[in-house]
Amino acid sequence: MEARLQLLRRDKQEPTHSQNLDRLCSLLGKAEAQSETEMHELYAAIKEWSGRRNASTHQFVKLAEDNHHMDGAQRIANDKQVAEDGMALVDRIKKLVKAKNKWSAAEA
């Protein structure tokens, strides 16, 4: 995703490294053309998943109002679902990169 940001900012002297996924998605959303609706939808889906991933990871070490009722099996099941959703996003990213990257598209 940082490579996509680098491509979009290739004519600017702006940094392309980001410390976290939410910030990276925000930067990509600003740099991406408005007509690239599929990319904007992907960035929104990644941001949504990132929040779920963080909550899922923290539920093992931090009790909160929304997770104190869950037992270990429920927490593991939630983690598994979040991981599966993340892998689906990876597949979606790979397909879009292949379609958007002129070098990848030539190899398809």
Biopython code that builds the backbone (N, CA, C, O; Angstrom):
import numpy as np
from Bio.PDB.StructureBuilder import StructureBuilder

atoms = [
    (1, "MET", "N", (0.823, -1.178, 0.000)),
    (1, "MET", "CA", (0.000, 0.000, 0.000)),
    (1, "MET", "C", (0.875, 1.252, 0.000)),
    (1, "MET", "O", (0.530, 2.266, -0.607)),
    (2, "GLU", "N", (2.006, 1.166, 0.687)),
    (2, "GLU", "CA", (2.932, 2.296, 0.630)),
    (2, "GLU", "C", (3.467, 2.479, -0.788)),
    (2, "GLU", "O", (3.738, 3.603, -1.211)),
    (3, "ALA", "N", (3.620, 1.376, -1.522)),
    (3, "ALA", "CA", (4.067, 1.472, -2.910)),
    (3, "ALA", "C", (3.019, 2.206, -3.752)),
    (3, "ALA", "O", (3.370, 2.989, -4.635)),
    (4, "ARG", "N", (1.739, 1.954, -3.480)),
    (4, "ARG", "CA", (0.678, 2.660, -4.194)),
    (4, "ARG", "C", (0.752, 4.153, -3.894)),
    (4, "ARG", "O", (0.623, 4.978, -4.798)),
    (5, "LEU", "N", (0.958, 4.495, -2.635)),
    (5, "LEU", "CA", (1.075, 5.899, -2.255)),
    (5, "LEU", "C", (2.287, 6.536, -2.933)),
    (5, "LEU", "O", (2.226, 7.675, -3.395)),
    (6, "GLN", "N", (3.380, 5.791, -2.987)),
    (6, "GLN", "CA", (4.576, 6.295, -3.655)),
    (6, "GLN", "C", (4.299, 6.558, -5.132)),
    (6, "GLN", "O", (4.735, 7.573, -5.676)),
    (7, "LEU", "N", (3.574, 5.648, -5.783)),
    (7, "LEU", "CA", (3.212, 5.830, -7.186)),
    (7, "LEU", "C", (2.338, 7.073, -7.361)),
    (7, "LEU", "O", (2.562, 7.873, -8.270)),
    (8, "LEU", "N", (1.353, 7.227, -6.498)),
    (8, "LEU", "CA", (0.443, 8.369, -6.615)),
    (8, "LEU", "C", (1.135, 9.702, -6.337)),
    (8, "LEU", "O", (0.738, 10.739, -6.870)),
    (9, "ARG", "N", (2.174, 9.669, -5.497)),
    (9, "ARG", "CA", (2.897, 10.893, -5.139)),
    (9, "ARG", "C", (4.238, 11.007, -5.866)),
    (9, "ARG", "O", (5.116, 11.743, -5.415)),
    (10, "ARG", "N", (4.409, 10.315, -6.948)),
    (10, "ARG", "CA", (5.716, 10.248, -7.622)),
    (10, "ARG", "C", (6.248, 11.603, -8.066)),
    (10, "ARG", "O", (7.459, 11.763, -8.215)),
    (11, "ASP", "N", (5.381, 12.575, -8.279)),
    (11, "ASP", "CA", (5.825, 13.897, -8.710)),
    (11, "ASP", "C", (5.933, 14.892, -7.554)),
    (11, "ASP", "O", (6.165, 16.080, -7.774)),
    (12, "LYS", "N", (5.767, 14.413, -6.342)),
    (12, "LYS", "CA", (5.802, 15.292, -5.167)),
    (12, "LYS", "C", (6.903, 14.843, -4.230)),
    (12, "LYS", "O", (7.284, 13.673, -4.221)),
    (13, "GLN", "N", (7.398, 15.749, -3.462)),
    (13, "GLN", "CA", (8.426, 15.445, -2.464)),
    (13, "GLN", "C", (7.768, 15.264, -1.095)),
    (13, "GLN", "O", (8.074, 15.988, -0.148)),
    (14, "GLU", "N", (6.876, 14.305, -1.005)),
    (14, "GLU", "CA", (6.179, 14.029, 0.244)),
    (14, "GLU", "C", (6.506, 12.615, 0.694)),
    (14, "GLU", "O", (6.663, 11.724, -0.141)),
    (15, "PRO", "N", (6.611, 12.394, 2.000)),
    (15, "PRO", "CA", (6.918, 11.037, 2.482)),
    (15, "PRO", "C", (5.798, 10.060, 2.158)),
    (15, "PRO", "O", (4.627, 10.436, 2.097)),
    (16, "THR", "N", (6.167, 8.812, 1.954)),
    (16, "THR", "CA", (5.173, 7.783, 1.645)),
    (16, "THR", "C", (5.088, 6.732, 2.749)),
    (16, "THR", "O", (4.238, 5.843, 2.692)),
    (17, "HIS", "N", (5.955, 6.827, 3.745)),
    (17, "HIS", "CA", (5.913, 5.865, 4.852)),
    (17, "HIS", "C", (4.907, 6.346, 5.888)),
    (17, "HIS", "O", (4.828, 7.539, 6.183)),
    (18, "SER", "N", (4.145, 5.416, 6.433)),
    (18, "SER", "CA", (3.169, 5.750, 7.453)),
    (18, "SER", "C", (3.343, 4.813, 8.643)),
    (18, "SER", "O", (3.688, 3.643, 8.480)),
    (19, "GLN", "N", (3.103, 5.334, 9.824)),
    (19, "GLN", "CA", (3.291, 4.550, 11.044)),
    (19, "GLN", "C", (2.159, 3.567, 11.312)),
    (19, "GLN", "O", (2.347, 2.603, 12.053)),
    (20, "ASN", "N", (0.982, 3.795, 10.720)),
    (20, "ASN", "CA", (-0.107, 2.856, 10.968)),
    (20, "ASN", "C", (-1.034, 2.757, 9.762)),
    (20, "ASN", "O", (-1.025, 3.605, 8.869)),
    (21, "LEU", "N", (-1.820, 1.710, 9.767)),
    (21, "LEU", "CA", (-2.676, 1.388, 8.638)),
    (21, "LEU", "C", (-3.781, 2.418, 8.425)),
    (21, "LEU", "O", (-4.079, 2.768, 7.283)),
    (22, "ASP", "N", (-4.389, 2.905, 9.495)),
    (22, "ASP", "CA", (-5.444, 3.912, 9.348)),
    (22, "ASP", "C", (-4.912, 5.169, 8.671)),
    (22, "ASP", "O", (-5.539, 5.710, 7.760)),
    (23, "ARG", "N", (-3.759, 5.621, 9.122)),
    (23, "ARG", "CA", (-3.149, 6.830, 8.543)),
    (23, "ARG", "C", (-2.798, 6.597, 7.073)),
    (23, "ARG", "O", (-3.009, 7.472, 6.233)),
    (24, "LEU", "N", (-2.263, 5.416, 6.770)),
    (24, "LEU", "CA", (-1.907, 5.097, 5.390)),
    (24, "LEU", "C", (-3.152, 5.112, 4.501)),
    (24, "LEU", "O", (-3.115, 5.646, 3.393)),
    (25, "CYS", "N", (-4.242, 4.534, 4.977)),
    (25, "CYS", "CA", (-5.488, 4.540, 4.196)),
    (25, "CYS", "C", (-5.999, 5.959, 3.988)),
    (25, "CYS", "O", (-6.515, 6.286, 2.919)),
    (26, "SER", "N", (-5.859, 6.798, 5.002)),
    (26, "SER", "CA", (-6.279, 8.200, 4.859)),
    (26, "SER", "C", (-5.437, 8.925, 3.821)),
    (26, "SER", "O", (-5.964, 9.661, 2.987)),
    (27, "LEU", "N", (-4.131, 8.716, 3.874)),
    (27, "LEU", "CA", (-3.239, 9.346, 2.891)),
    (27, "LEU", "C", (-3.551, 8.854, 1.478)),
    (27, "LEU", "O", (-3.559, 9.638, 0.529)),
    (28, "LEU", "N", (-3.805, 7.567, 1.346)),
    (28, "LEU", "CA", (-4.145, 7.013, 0.030)),
    (28, "LEU", "C", (-5.462, 7.595, -0.472)),
    (28, "LEU", "O", (-5.594, 7.928, -1.650)),
    (29, "GLY", "N", (-6.427, 7.714, 0.421)),
    (29, "GLY", "CA", (-7.724, 8.271, 0.030)),
    (29, "GLY", "C", (-7.604, 9.696, -0.487)),
    (29, "GLY", "O", (-8.314, 10.088, -1.413)),
    (30, "LYS", "N", (-6.708, 10.469, 0.111)),
    (30, "LYS", "CA", (-6.502, 11.846, -0.341)),
    (30, "LYS", "C", (-5.735, 11.906, -1.657)),
    (30, "LYS", "O", (-5.982, 12.786, -2.480)),
    (31, "ALA", "N", (-4.810, 10.978, -1.857)),
    (31, "ALA", "CA", (-3.969, 10.995, -3.054)),
    (31, "ALA", "C", (-4.648, 10.355, -4.261)),
    (31, "ALA", "O", (-4.341, 10.693, -5.404)),
    (32, "GLU", "N", (-5.560, 9.443, -4.008)),
    (32, "GLU", "CA", (-6.225, 8.689, -5.082)),
    (32, "GLU", "C", (-7.236, 9.571, -5.808)),
    (32, "GLU", "O", (-7.904, 10.398, -5.188)),
    (33, "ALA", "N", (-7.344, 9.394, -7.104)),
    (33, "ALA", "CA", (-8.337, 10.130, -7.887)),
    (33, "ALA", "C", (-9.743, 9.763, -7.405)),
    (33, "ALA", "O", (-10.013, 8.604, -7.086)),
    (34, "GLN", "N", (-10.633, 10.752, -7.354)),
    (34, "GLN", "CA", (-12.011, 10.501, -6.913)),
    (34, "GLN", "C", (-12.706, 9.466, -7.790)),
    (34, "GLN", "O", (-13.597, 8.756, -7.324)),
    (35, "SER", "N", (-12.311, 9.378, -9.040)),
    (35, "SER", "CA", (-12.941, 8.430, -9.961)),
    (35, "SER", "C", (-12.583, 6.975, -9.644)),
    (35, "SER", "O", (-13.223, 6.054, -10.152)),
    (36, "GLU", "N", (-11.581, 6.770, -8.821)),
    (36, "GLU", "CA", (-11.159, 5.412, -8.454)),
    (36, "GLU", "C", (-12.001, 4.902, -7.289)),
    (36, "GLU", "O", (-11.487, 4.651, -6.199)),
    (37, "THR", "N", (-13.294, 4.752, -7.532)),
    (37, "THR", "CA", (-14.218, 4.373, -6.450)),
    (37, "THR", "C", (-13.872, 3.017, -5.851)),
    (37, "THR", "O", (-14.018, 2.828, -4.643)),
    (38, "GLU", "N", (-13.425, 2.084, -6.651)),
    (38, "GLU", "CA", (-13.075, 0.760, -6.136)),
    (38, "GLU", "C", (-11.920, 0.849, -5.136)),
    (38, "GLU", "O", (-11.905, 0.135, -4.133)),
    (39, "MET", "N", (-10.964, 1.720, -5.411)),
    (39, "MET", "CA", (-9.835, 1.901, -4.504)),
    (39, "MET", "C", (-10.305, 2.568, -3.209)),
    (39, "MET", "O", (-9.892, 2.164, -2.122)),
    (40, "HIS", "N", (-11.165, 3.583, -3.317)),
    (40, "HIS", "CA", (-11.671, 4.264, -2.126)),
    (40, "HIS", "C", (-12.490, 3.298, -1.256)),
    (40, "HIS", "O", (-12.417, 3.346, -0.028)),
    (41, "GLU", "N", (-13.264, 2.428, -1.900)),
    (41, "GLU", "CA", (-14.027, 1.424, -1.148)),
    (41, "GLU", "C", (-13.084, 0.454, -0.440)),
    (41, "GLU", "O", (-13.345, 0.045, 0.692)),
    (42, "LEU", "N", (-11.998, 0.090, -1.100)),
    (42, "LEU", "CA", (-11.016, -0.799, -0.488)),
    (42, "LEU", "C", (-10.366, -0.142, 0.731)),
    (42, "LEU", "O", (-10.233, -0.777, 1.777)),
    (43, "TYR", "N", (-9.962, 1.121, 0.604)),
    (43, "TYR", "CA", (-9.338, 1.816, 1.733)),
    (43, "TYR", "C", (-10.295, 1.887, 2.920)),
    (43, "TYR", "O", (-9.877, 1.718, 4.066)),
    (44, "ALA", "N", (-11.575, 2.137, 2.651)),
    (44, "ALA", "CA", (-12.572, 2.182, 3.728)),
    (44, "ALA", "C", (-12.724, 0.807, 4.379)),
    (44, "ALA", "O", (-12.841, 0.709, 5.601)),
    (45, "ALA", "N", (-12.723, -0.246, 3.576)),
    (45, "ALA", "CA", (-12.843, -1.607, 4.113)),
    (45, "ALA", "C", (-11.628, -1.970, 4.965)),
    (45, "ALA", "O", (-11.763, -2.632, 5.994)),
    (46, "ILE", "N", (-10.459, -1.541, 4.544)),
    (46, "ILE", "CA", (-9.237, -1.816, 5.312)),
    (46, "ILE", "C", (-9.274, -1.075, 6.638)),
    (46, "ILE", "O", (-8.920, -1.638, 7.674)),
    (47, "LYS", "N", (-9.700, 0.183, 6.616)),
    (47, "LYS", "CA", (-9.790, 0.948, 7.868)),
    (47, "LYS", "C", (-10.778, 0.295, 8.832)),
    (47, "LYS", "O", (-10.512, 0.204, 10.030)),
    (48, "GLU", "N", (-11.907, -0.155, 8.313)),
    (48, "GLU", "CA", (-12.913, -0.817, 9.154)),
    (48, "GLU", "C", (-12.332, -2.099, 9.740)),
    (48, "GLU", "O", (-12.479, -2.361, 10.934)),
    (49, "TRP", "N", (-11.671, -2.899, 8.901)),
    (49, "TRP", "CA", (-11.074, -4.148, 9.363)),
    (49, "TRP", "C", (-9.971, -3.881, 10.382)),
    (49, "TRP", "O", (-9.842, -4.615, 11.361)),
    (50, "SER", "N", (-9.190, -2.854, 10.161)),
    (50, "SER", "CA", (-8.103, -2.515, 11.075)),
    (50, "SER", "C", (-8.626, -2.270, 12.493)),
    (50, "SER", "O", (-8.013, -2.710, 13.466)),
    (51, "GLY", "N", (-9.735, -1.582, 12.607)),
    (51, "GLY", "CA", (-10.342, -1.353, 13.915)),
    (51, "GLY", "C", (-10.777, -2.661, 14.565)),
    (51, "GLY", "O", (-10.591, -2.860, 15.766)),
    (52, "ARG", "N", (-11.354, -3.543, 13.768)),
    (52, "ARG", "CA", (-11.766, -4.853, 14.290)),
    (52, "ARG", "C", (-10.556, -5.685, 14.695)),
    (52, "ARG", "O", (-10.583, -6.386, 15.707)),
    (53, "ARG", "N", (-9.494, -5.602, 13.895)),
    (53, "ARG", "CA", (-8.266, -6.331, 14.221)),
    (53, "ARG", "C", (-7.691, -5.850, 15.543)),
    (53, "ARG", "O", (-7.304, -6.657, 16.388)),
    (54, "ASN", "N", (-7.636, -4.542, 15.723)),
    (54, "ASN", "CA", (-7.108, -3.987, 16.966)),
    (54, "ASN", "C", (-7.945, -4.416, 18.170)),
    (54, "ASN", "O", (-7.400, -4.801, 19.205)),
    (55, "ALA", "N", (-9.263, -4.346, 18.031)),
    (55, "ALA", "CA", (-10.149, -4.751, 19.128)),
    (55, "ALA", "C", (-9.979, -6.235, 19.428)),
    (55, "ALA", "O", (-9.943, -6.639, 20.590)),
    (56, "SER", "N", (-9.876, -7.036, 18.390)),
    (56, "SER", "CA", (-9.719, -8.477, 18.555)),
    (56, "SER", "C", (-8.416, -8.812, 19.270)),
    (56, "SER", "O", (-8.396, -9.671, 20.152)),
    (57, "THR", "N", (-7.355, -8.159, 18.908)),
    (57, "THR", "CA", (-6.057, -8.397, 19.534)),
    (57, "THR", "C", (-6.060, -7.936, 20.988)),
    (57, "THR", "O", (-5.557, -8.638, 21.865)),
    (58, "HIS", "N", (-6.621, -6.773, 21.241)),
    (58, "HIS", "CA", (-6.616, -6.219, 22.590)),
    (58, "HIS", "C", (-7.556, -6.945, 23.539)),
    (58, "HIS", "O", (-7.394, -6.855, 24.756)),
    (59, "GLN", "N", (-8.539, -7.666, 23.002)),
    (59, "GLN", "CA", (-9.507, -8.330, 23.875)),
    (59, "GLN", "C", (-8.867, -9.403, 24.752)),
    (59, "GLN", "O", (-9.463, -9.824, 25.743)),
    (60, "PHE", "N", (-7.673, -9.844, 24.405)),
    (60, "PHE", "CA", (-6.991, -10.854, 25.211)),
    (60, "PHE", "C", (-6.239, -10.248, 26.396)),
    (60, "PHE", "O", (-5.924, -10.952, 27.355)),
    (61, "VAL", "N", (-5.955, -8.968, 26.334)),
    (61, "VAL", "CA", (-5.162, -8.351, 27.398)),
    (61, "VAL", "C", (-5.872, -7.179, 28.078)),
    (61, "VAL", "O", (-5.395, -6.663, 29.089)),
    (62, "LYS", "N", (-6.987, -6.770, 27.532)),
    (62, "LYS", "CA", (-7.645, -5.565, 28.040)),
    (62, "LYS", "C", (-9.155, -5.797, 28.073)),
    (62, "LYS", "O", (-9.776, -6.029, 27.036)),
    (63, "LEU", "N", (-9.737, -5.734, 29.260)),
    (63, "LEU", "CA", (-11.178, -5.873, 29.366)),
    (63, "LEU", "C", (-11.836, -4.541, 29.041)),
    (63, "LEU", "O", (-11.372, -3.477, 29.451)),
    (64, "ALA", "N", (-12.921, -4.631, 28.298)),
    (64, "ALA", "CA", (-13.671, -3.433, 27.932)),
    (64, "ALA", "C", (-15.156, -3.752, 28.005)),
    (64, "ALA", "O", (-15.548, -4.913, 28.123)),
    (65, "GLU", "N", (-15.958, -2.735, 27.933)),
    (65, "GLU", "CA", (-17.410, -2.907, 28.030)),
    (65, "GLU", "C", (-17.932, -3.895, 26.986)),
    (65, "GLU", "O", (-18.845, -4.670, 27.268)),
    (66, "ASP", "N", (-17.364, -3.871, 25.802)),
    (66, "ASP", "CA", (-17.879, -4.724, 24.724)),
    (66, "ASP", "C", (-17.269, -6.118, 24.682)),
    (66, "ASP", "O", (-17.650, -6.913, 23.823)),
    (67, "ASN", "N", (-16.326, -6.454, 25.584)),
    (67, "ASN", "CA", (-15.737, -7.786, 25.500)),
    (67, "ASN", "C", (-15.660, -8.541, 26.828)),
    (67, "ASN", "O", (-15.243, -9.700, 26.838)),
    (68, "HIS", "N", (-16.042, -7.931, 27.934)),
    (68, "HIS", "CA", (-15.880, -8.591, 29.228)),
    (68, "HIS", "C", (-16.741, -9.839, 29.377)),
    (68, "HIS", "O", (-16.436, -10.696, 30.207)),
    (69, "HIS", "N", (-17.789, -9.959, 28.607)),
    (69, "HIS", "CA", (-18.687, -11.109, 28.686)),
    (69, "HIS", "C", (-18.194, -12.319, 27.875)),
    (69, "HIS", "O", (-18.753, -13.409, 28.000)),
    (70, "MET", "N", (-17.169, -12.139, 27.058)),
    (70, "MET", "CA", (-16.693, -13.209, 26.174)),
    (70, "MET", "C", (-15.744, -14.153, 26.916)),
    (70, "MET", "O", (-14.899, -13.716, 27.698)),
    (71, "ASP", "N", (-15.900, -15.460, 26.654)),
    (71, "ASP", "CA", (-14.946, -16.411, 27.216)),
    (71, "ASP", "C", (-13.823, -16.635, 26.204)),
    (71, "ASP", "O", (-13.841, -16.077, 25.107)),
    (72, "GLY", "N", (-12.852, -17.454, 26.585)),
    (72, "GLY", "CA", (-11.695, -17.689, 25.715)),
    (72, "GLY", "C", (-12.064, -18.226, 24.351)),
    (72, "GLY", "O", (-11.507, -17.788, 23.344)),
    (73, "ALA", "N", (-12.993, -19.166, 24.295)),
    (73, "ALA", "CA", (-13.402, -19.763, 23.013)),
    (73, "ALA", "C", (-14.039, -18.715, 22.102)),
    (73, "ALA", "O", (-13.798, -18.708, 20.895)),
    (74, "GLN", "N", (-14.856, -17.827, 22.685)),
    (74, "GLN", "CA", (-15.480, -16.777, 21.882)),
    (74, "GLN", "C", (-14.438, -15.787, 21.356)),
    (74, "GLN", "O", (-14.537, -15.303, 20.229)),
    (75, "ARG", "N", (-13.450, -15.500, 22.181)),
    (75, "ARG", "CA", (-12.400, -14.569, 21.757)),
    (75, "ARG", "C", (-11.572, -15.175, 20.626)),
    (75, "ARG", "O", (-11.224, -14.485, 19.668)),
    (76, "ILE", "N", (-11.263, -16.443, 20.736)),
    (76, "ILE", "CA", (-10.508, -17.122, 19.678)),
    (76, "ILE", "C", (-11.331, -17.190, 18.396)),
    (76, "ILE", "O", (-10.801, -16.972, 17.306)),
    (77, "ALA", "N", (-12.626, -17.490, 18.519)),
    (77, "ALA", "CA", (-13.499, -17.528, 17.333)),
    (77, "ALA", "C", (-13.552, -16.154, 16.674)),
    (77, "ALA", "O", (-13.524, -16.053, 15.447)),
    (78, "ASN", "N", (-13.629, -15.099, 17.476)),
    (78, "ASN", "CA", (-13.635, -13.739, 16.944)),
    (78, "ASN", "C", (-12.312, -13.443, 16.229)),
    (78, "ASN", "O", (-12.304, -12.885, 15.132)),
    (79, "ASP", "N", (-11.208, -13.817, 16.854)),
    (79, "ASP", "CA", (-9.893, -13.628, 16.227)),
    (79, "ASP", "C", (-9.817, -14.346, 14.882)),
    (79, "ASP", "O", (-9.316, -13.797, 13.901)),
    (80, "LYS", "N", (-10.317, -15.573, 14.847)),
    (80, "LYS", "CA", (-10.288, -16.364, 13.607)),
    (80, "LYS", "C", (-11.091, -15.665, 12.508)),
    (80, "LYS", "O", (-10.648, -15.591, 11.362)),
    (81, "GLN", "N", (-12.276, -15.153, 12.863)),
    (81, "GLN", "CA", (-13.104, -14.462, 11.870)),
    (81, "GLN", "C", (-12.407, -13.209, 11.346)),
    (81, "GLN", "O", (-12.417, -12.947, 10.143)),
    (82, "VAL", "N", (-11.805, -12.440, 12.241)),
    (82, "VAL", "CA", (-11.090, -11.228, 11.836)),
    (82, "VAL", "C", (-9.913, -11.594, 10.920)),
    (82, "VAL", "O", (-9.658, -10.905, 9.932)),
    (83, "ALA", "N", (-9.199, -12.677, 11.249)),
    (83, "ALA", "CA", (-8.083, -13.119, 10.403)),
    (83, "ALA", "C", (-8.575, -13.545, 9.022)),
    (83, "ALA", "O", (-7.951, -13.215, 8.014)),
    (84, "GLU", "N", (-9.679, -14.269, 8.969)),
    (84, "GLU", "CA", (-10.241, -14.691, 7.676)),
    (84, "GLU", "C", (-10.677, -13.483, 6.853)),
    (84, "GLU", "O", (-10.461, -13.438, 5.642)),
    (85, "ASP", "N", (-11.288, -12.510, 7.516)),
    (85, "ASP", "CA", (-11.686, -11.285, 6.815)),
    (85, "ASP", "C", (-10.462, -10.535, 6.297)),
    (85, "ASP", "O", (-10.489, -9.961, 5.208)),
    (86, "GLY", "N", (-9.391, -10.544, 7.086)),
    (86, "GLY", "CA", (-8.141, -9.911, 6.659)),
    (86, "GLY", "C", (-7.559, -10.596, 5.428)),
    (86, "GLY", "O", (-7.069, -9.930, 4.516)),
    (87, "MET", "N", (-7.614, -11.919, 5.404)),
    (87, "MET", "CA", (-7.099, -12.647, 4.229)),
    (87, "MET", "C", (-7.942, -12.349, 2.990)),
    (87, "MET", "O", (-7.409, -12.273, 1.883)),
    (88, "ALA", "N", (-9.245, -12.180, 3.169)),
    (88, "ALA", "CA", (-10.102, -11.803, 2.038)),
    (88, "ALA", "C", (-9.705, -10.422, 1.518)),
    (88, "ALA", "O", (-9.715, -10.186, 0.310)),
    (89, "LEU", "N", (-9.359, -9.517, 2.424)),
    (89, "LEU", "CA", (-8.891, -8.189, 2.002)),
    (89, "LEU", "C", (-7.567, -8.290, 1.254)),
    (89, "LEU", "O", (-7.352, -7.574, 0.276)),
    (90, "VAL", "N", (-6.678, -9.176, 1.706)),
    (90, "VAL", "CA", (-5.399, -9.377, 1.005)),
    (90, "VAL", "C", (-5.661, -9.828, -0.429)),
    (90, "VAL", "O", (-5.032, -9.326, -1.360)),
    (91, "ASP", "N", (-6.582, -10.769, -0.612)),
    (91, "ASP", "CA", (-6.923, -11.213, -1.971)),
    (91, "ASP", "C", (-7.468, -10.066, -2.805)),
    (91, "ASP", "O", (-7.125, -9.925, -3.980)),
    (92, "ARG", "N", (-8.310, -9.253, -2.201)),
    (92, "ARG", "CA", (-8.873, -8.097, -2.903)),
    (92, "ARG", "C", (-7.782, -7.109, -3.286)),
    (92, "ARG", "O", (-7.789, -6.571, -4.393)),
    (93, "ILE", "N", (-6.847, -6.869, -2.378)),
    (93, "ILE", "CA", (-5.728, -5.960, -2.653)),
    (93, "ILE", "C", (-4.886, -6.499, -3.800)),
    (93, "ILE", "O", (-4.522, -5.756, -4.712)),
    (94, "LYS", "N", (-4.577, -7.791, -3.756)),
    (94, "LYS", "CA", (-3.746, -8.391, -4.814)),
    (94, "LYS", "C", (-4.400, -8.243, -6.185)),
    (94, "LYS", "O", (-3.722, -7.929, -7.163)),
    (95, "LYS", "N", (-5.705, -8.467, -6.264)),
    (95, "LYS", "CA", (-6.415, -8.332, -7.541)),
    (95, "LYS", "C", (-6.387, -6.897, -8.057)),
    (95, "LYS", "O", (-6.171, -6.658, -9.245)),
    (96, "LEU", "N", (-6.609, -5.940, -7.144)),
    (96, "LEU", "CA", (-6.600, -4.540, -7.560)),
    (96, "LEU", "C", (-5.202, -4.077, -7.953)),
    (96, "LEU", "O", (-5.046, -3.319, -8.910)),
    (97, "VAL", "N", (-4.193, -4.522, -7.228)),
    (97, "VAL", "CA", (-2.816, -4.157, -7.580)),
    (97, "VAL", "C", (-2.489, -4.683, -8.970)),
    (97, "VAL", "O", (-1.897, -3.979, -9.788)),
    (98, "LYS", "N", (-2.875, -5.908, -9.225)),
    (98, "LYS", "CA", (-2.605, -6.499, -10.536)),
    (98, "LYS", "C", (-3.307, -5.705, -11.643)),
    (98, "LYS", "O", (-2.748, -5.511, -12.722)),
    (99, "ALA", "N", (-4.513, -5.255, -11.373)),
    (99, "ALA", "CA", (-5.267, -4.497, -12.378)),
    (99, "ALA", "C", (-4.743, -3.080, -12.548)),
    (99, "ALA", "O", (-4.745, -2.552, -13.660)),
    (100, "LYS", "N", (-4.291, -2.450, -11.455)),
    (100, "LYS", "CA", (-3.872, -1.051, -11.499)),
    (100, "LYS", "C", (-2.405, -0.859, -11.863)),
    (100, "LYS", "O", (-2.038, 0.177, -12.418)),
    (101, "ASN", "N", (-1.566, -1.839, -11.561)),
    (101, "ASN", "CA", (-0.143, -1.725, -11.821)),
    (101, "ASN", "C", (0.132, -2.164, -13.254)),
    (101, "ASN", "O", (-0.110, -3.315, -13.617)),
    (102, "LYS", "N", (0.636, -1.247, -14.060)),
    (102, "LYS", "CA", (0.812, -1.556, -15.478)),
    (102, "LYS", "C", (1.797, -2.719, -15.692)),
    (102, "LYS", "O", (1.687, -3.426, -16.694)),
    (103, "TRP", "N", (2.740, -2.929, -14.790)),
    (103, "TRP", "CA", (3.672, -4.040, -14.951)),
    (103, "TRP", "C", (2.996, -5.358, -14.576)),
    (103, "TRP", "O", (3.211, -6.376, -15.233)),
    (104, "SER", "N", (2.185, -5.340, -13.526)),
    (104, "SER", "CA", (1.467, -6.556, -13.132)),
    (104, "SER", "C", (0.434, -6.943, -14.165)),
    (104, "SER", "O", (0.267, -8.126, -14.461)),
    (105, "ALA", "N", (-0.265, -5.959, -14.720)),
    (105, "ALA", "CA", (-1.297, -6.241, -15.700)),
    (105, "ALA", "C", (-0.708, -6.875, -16.953)),
    (105, "ALA", "O", (-1.364, -7.696, -17.594)),
    (106, "ALA", "N", (0.508, -6.511, -17.308)),
    (106, "ALA", "CA", (1.162, -7.075, -18.492)),
    (106, "ALA", "C", (1.504, -8.543, -18.287)),
    (106, "ALA", "O", (1.580, -9.312, -19.245)),
    (107, "GLU", "N", (1.713, -8.929, -17.019)),
    (107, "GLU", "CA", (2.069, -10.318, -16.710)),
    (107, "GLU", "C", (0.840, -11.204, -16.561)),
    (107, "GLU", "O", (0.960, -12.429, -16.574)),
    (108, "ALA", "N", (-0.335, -10.606, -16.419)),
    (108, "ALA", "CA", (-1.565, -11.377, -16.152)),
    (108, "ALA", "C", (-1.953, -12.266, -17.309)),
    (108, "ALA", "O", (-2.959, -12.972, -17.236)),
]
sb = StructureBuilder()
sb.init_structure("model")
sb.init_model(0)
sb.init_chain("A")
sb.init_seg("    ")
for serial, (resi, resn, name, xyz) in enumerate(atoms, 1):
    if name == "N":
        sb.init_residue(resn, " ", resi, " ")
    sb.init_atom(name, np.array(xyz, "f"), 0.0, 1.0, " ", f" {name:<3s}", serial, name[0])
structure = sb.get_structure()
